């Protein structure tokens, strides 16, 4: 199973910085990697996530938008 969590971010996004600070310890503990994807300049991604960033997505399609807690991310990572 792919253990890469995708974080959709944008330029100069202070909430994204807060999200990363929360995510890194949780992901390290769980053995997951973080992949950041900027929505800047991508019309499709901007239409999906523009007003919701930061948003995390698992390889199986589960998503969680900000705000989220470490506990919510742990539960998201455990979903089949």
C-alpha positions as a Markdown table, in Angstrom:
| # | Residue | x | y | z |
|---|---|---|---|---|
| 1 | Unk | 0.0 | 0.0 | 0.0 |
| 2 | Unk | 1.2 | 3.5 | -0.9 |
| 3 | Unk | 1.8 | 5.4 | 2.4 |
| 4 | Unk | 2.0 | 8.9 | 0.9 |
| 5 | Unk | -0.4 | 11.6 | 2.2 |
| 6 | Unk | -0.9 | 14.4 | -0.3 |
| 7 | Unk | -1.2 | 18.0 | 1.1 |
| 8 | Unk | -2.8 | 20.5 | -1.3 |
| 9 | Unk | -1.3 | 23.9 | -0.6 |
| 10 | Unk | -1.1 | 27.3 | -2.1 |
| 11 | Unk | 1.4 | 30.2 | -2.3 |
| 12 | Unk | 1.9 | 32.1 | 0.9 |
| 13 | Unk | -0.5 | 29.9 | 2.8 |
| 14 | Unk | 0.0 | 30.3 | 6.6 |
| 15 | Unk | -2.6 | 27.7 | 7.3 |
| 16 | Unk | -0.6 | 25.3 | 5.2 |
| 17 | Unk | 2.4 | 25.9 | 7.4 |
| 18 | Unk | 0.3 | 25.2 | 10.5 |
| 19 | Unk | -1.0 | 22.0 | 8.9 |
| 20 | Unk | 2.6 | 20.8 | 8.0 |
| 21 | Unk | 3.7 | 21.4 | 11.6 |
| 22 | Unk | 0.9 | 19.2 | 12.8 |
| 23 | Unk | 1.3 | 16.6 | 10.1 |
| 24 | Unk | 5.0 | 15.8 | 10.1 |
| 25 | Unk | 5.1 | 14.2 | 13.6 |
| 26 | Unk | 2.0 | 12.2 | 13.0 |
| 27 | Unk | 3.2 | 10.9 | 9.6 |
| 28 | Unk | 6.7 | 10.1 | 11.0 |
| 29 | Unk | 5.0 | 8.1 | 13.8 |
| 30 | Unk | 2.9 | 6.2 | 11.3 |
| 31 | Unk | 5.6 | 5.6 | 8.8 |
| 32 | Unk | 4.0 | 7.8 | 6.1 |
| 33 | Unk | 5.5 | 10.3 | 3.7 |
| 34 | Unk | 4.1 | 13.8 | 2.8 |
| 35 | Unk | 3.8 | 15.0 | -0.7 |
| 36 | Unk | 3.0 | 18.7 | -1.2 |
| 37 | Unk | 1.1 | 19.7 | -4.3 |
| 38 | Unk | 0.6 | 23.4 | -5.0 |
| 39 | Unk | -2.7 | 24.4 | -6.5 |
| 40 | Unk | -1.2 | 27.7 | -7.7 |
| 41 | Unk | -1.5 | 27.9 | -11.5 |
| 42 | Unk | -3.6 | 24.8 | -11.9 |
| 43 | Unk | -7.2 | 25.7 | -12.8 |
| 44 | Unk | -8.5 | 22.2 | -12.1 |
| 45 | Unk | -6.9 | 22.0 | -8.6 |
| 46 | Unk | -7.9 | 25.6 | -7.8 |
| 47 | Unk | -11.5 | 24.7 | -8.7 |
| 48 | Unk | -11.4 | 21.7 | -6.4 |
| 49 | Unk | -9.4 | 23.1 | -3.4 |
| 50 | Unk | -9.2 | 26.8 | -3.9 |
| 51 | Unk | -11.3 | 27.9 | -0.9 |
| 52 | Unk | -10.5 | 24.8 | 1.2 |
| 53 | Unk | -6.7 | 24.6 | 1.4 |
| 54 | Unk | -4.9 | 23.1 | 3.1 |
| 55 | Unk | -6.5 | 19.7 | 2.3 |
| 56 | Unk | -5.0 | 16.3 | 2.8 |
| 57 | Unk | -5.8 | 13.3 | 0.7 |
| 58 | Unk | -4.9 | 9.6 | 1.2 |
| 59 | Unk | -4.0 | 7.3 | -1.7 |
| 60 | Unk | -7.5 | 5.7 | -1.5 |
| 61 | Unk | -9.3 | 9.1 | -2.0 |
| 62 | Unk | -10.2 | 10.1 | 1.5 |
| 63 | Unk | -9.9 | 13.8 | 2.2 |
| 64 | Unk | -9.8 | 16.1 | 5.1 |
| 65 | Unk | -9.8 | 19.9 | 4.9 |
| 66 | Unk | -8.4 | 22.3 | 7.5 |
| 67 | Unk | -8.9 | 22.6 | 10.3 |
| 68 | Unk | -7.9 | 19.1 | 11.4 |
| 69 | Unk | -6.3 | 17.6 | 14.5 |
| 70 | Unk | -3.6 | 15.0 | 14.9 |
| 71 | Unk | -6.2 | 12.5 | 16.0 |
| 72 | Unk | -8.3 | 13.1 | 12.9 |
| 73 | Unk | -5.3 | 12.5 | 10.7 |
| 74 | Unk | -4.4 | 9.3 | 12.6 |
| 75 | Unk | -8.0 | 8.0 | 11.9 |
| 76 | Unk | -7.8 | 9.1 | 8.3 |
| 77 | Unk | -4.5 | 7.2 | 7.8 |
| 78 | Unk | -6.1 | 4.1 | 9.4 |
| 79 | Unk | -9.1 | 4.0 | 6.9 |
| 80 | Unk | -9.0 | 1.2 | 4.4 |
